[in-house]
Amino acid sequence: MGKRIEQYDVIVIGSGSGASIVEAYLYQGAKVAQVDRGPLGGTCLNVGCIPSKMLIFVADRAMEIQEAKKLGVDAQVKSIDFRAIMQRMRSTVDETRSHIREAIQQTEALDFYEEEGRFVSDYTLQVGTKRIRGQKIFIACGARPFIPPIKGIDEVEYLTNESVFQLRQRPESLLIVGGGYIGAEFAHFFAAMGSRVILVGRNTRLVPDEEPEISELLKEKMARRMDVRTNAEVVEVKKKEKGYLVIAEEGDSNHREKFVAEKIMIAAGRKSNADLLKIEDGGIETDEQGYVKVNDYLETNKENIWAFGDANGKFMFTHVANKEVAVAWHNSIHEHKIKMDYGAVPHAVYSHPQIASVGLTEGRARKEFDIMVGKAKYSDVAKGEAMMETKGFAKAIVEKGSQKLLGFHIIGPYAPILIQEVIQAMAHEGTTGWISRGMHIHPAMSELILATLSNLREPH
């Protein structure tokens, strides 16, 4: 006799964004299984948005104090209780995770498997000692840090965006491998805490997905606080008596530079957890990077199996995953399907200065549209002048003629807040008129958006 297979209407893999699917189907009376090896709550709660922004908020306050002198306020940071800052963050995460566990335990209709699952055949998973089969399956298994093949990396201890939150003591020095969003944010945090930071990115630009001018200004600002190396690839790490020796190769040359740091952090990208699920044994296809392949409706190649969040590798942001959940849910219960619209996906980088972007970059927009570009500095509006913010700026990309908003990018204080009205306009395929029609408070930093749109010119 073969193993007994437990049958379910719905199986959800993951306890982050996938939790909404669980709730919705339980409400409909479906028999539901949820599979997650933990930690409960997914990436955002445990090793992403929530803990990192709790830390970065503190770093922002420290930088405000340090930079207040330009305003005539001579202040200083007397001390930083690193241990207390880290403990407050962990306590908040632990408390939220406990609430999630409590809710799961009180949901009698839900079968929760807190173990690693893997596909063994179509629609069937092995979870611990049990086999389960679902008529509908939602894959929200997330992603994990990508560890590049650096010589000696397997023989040393290194931090990632997951393990860094367990630090009890502030490192005197930290070398971060990777110049993307994660690297930039943690470089800001540790530098503000008083660590000597070395940031090494293999790309010619920091945060390379941003506009070139934004990358350039971020590097200029960060280089005042730390050692920033771009177009440099870490090729070897060695353990020393105290800390680590890191060897980086600059660009296409054979020139090598050596760095010594107490701790190393790898922030070189992400990798889908789909391989841990062995989804190929369930007949589900992945792309060349190992992310689950989905169509516009978030369907995999297997009928009644959907994938969203970091697992499909489209846009690795919680707000995108939450939107994908709504689309996948709709398509799983309605005959009339809706497409996932990635046309106005916003994101923020909580570096110092902050960055926020939505829509197309100028480079991409030029390939598809006849465009106009507008720029304005923070100091072009009264509030920005009052703040003495001389470097921050915004950039707009619109379609010539129709004045349809195609992209908007900001670097400077409150960037993620300022960009929201542009996001709302773009979500409704709005034009510049949508924004200028509404009165903007004067003096307020939101006038930066109007100033940017009033400077539209044909690009050179």
Secondary structure as GFF3:
##gff-version 3
##sequence-region A 1 460
A	DSSP	beta_strand	5	13	.	.	.	ID=ss1
A	DSSP	alpha_helix	19	27	.	.	.	ID=ss2
A	DSSP	beta_strand	32	35	.	.	.	ID=ss3
A	DSSP	alpha_helix	42	47	.	.	.	ID=ss4
A	DSSP	alpha_helix	49	67	.	.	.	ID=ss5
A	DSSP	three_ten_helix	68	71	.	.	.	ID=ss6
A	DSSP	alpha_helix	82	106	.	.	.	ID=ss7
A	DSSP	beta_strand	110	113	.	.	.	ID=ss8
A	DSSP	beta_strand	117	121	.	.	.	ID=ss9
A	DSSP	beta_strand	124	127	.	.	.	ID=ss10
A	DSSP	beta_strand	130	139	.	.	.	ID=ss11
A	DSSP	beta_strand	143	145	.	.	.	ID=ss12
A	DSSP	three_ten_helix	153	155	.	.	.	ID=ss13
A	DSSP	three_ten_helix	163	166	.	.	.	ID=ss14
A	DSSP	beta_strand	173	177	.	.	.	ID=ss15
A	DSSP	alpha_helix	181	193	.	.	.	ID=ss16
A	DSSP	beta_strand	196	200	.	.	.	ID=ss17
A	DSSP	alpha_helix	212	222	.	.	.	ID=ss18
A	DSSP	beta_strand	227	229	.	.	.	ID=ss19
A	DSSP	beta_strand	232	239	.	.	.	ID=ss20
A	DSSP	beta_strand	244	250	.	.	.	ID=ss21
A	DSSP	beta_strand	256	261	.	.	.	ID=ss22
A	DSSP	beta_strand	263	266	.	.	.	ID=ss23
A	DSSP	beta_strand	270	272	.	.	.	ID=ss24
A	DSSP	alpha_helix	274	277	.	.	.	ID=ss25
A	DSSP	three_ten_helix	279	282	.	.	.	ID=ss26
A	DSSP	beta_strand	305	307	.	.	.	ID=ss27
A	DSSP	three_ten_helix	309	312	.	.	.	ID=ss28
A	DSSP	alpha_helix	318	333	.	.	.	ID=ss29
A	DSSP	beta_strand	346	349	.	.	.	ID=ss30
A	DSSP	beta_strand	355	359	.	.	.	ID=ss31
A	DSSP	alpha_helix	362	368	.	.	.	ID=ss32
A	DSSP	beta_strand	371	377	.	.	.	ID=ss33
A	DSSP	three_ten_helix	378	380	.	.	.	ID=ss34
A	DSSP	alpha_helix	382	387	.	.	.	ID=ss35
A	DSSP	beta_strand	393	399	.	.	.	ID=ss36
A	DSSP	beta_strand	405	411	.	.	.	ID=ss37
A	DSSP	alpha_helix	415	418	.	.	.	ID=ss38
A	DSSP	alpha_helix	420	427	.	.	.	ID=ss39
A	DSSP	alpha_helix	432	437	.	.	.	ID=ss40
A	DSSP	alpha_helix	447	453	.	.	.	ID=ss41
###
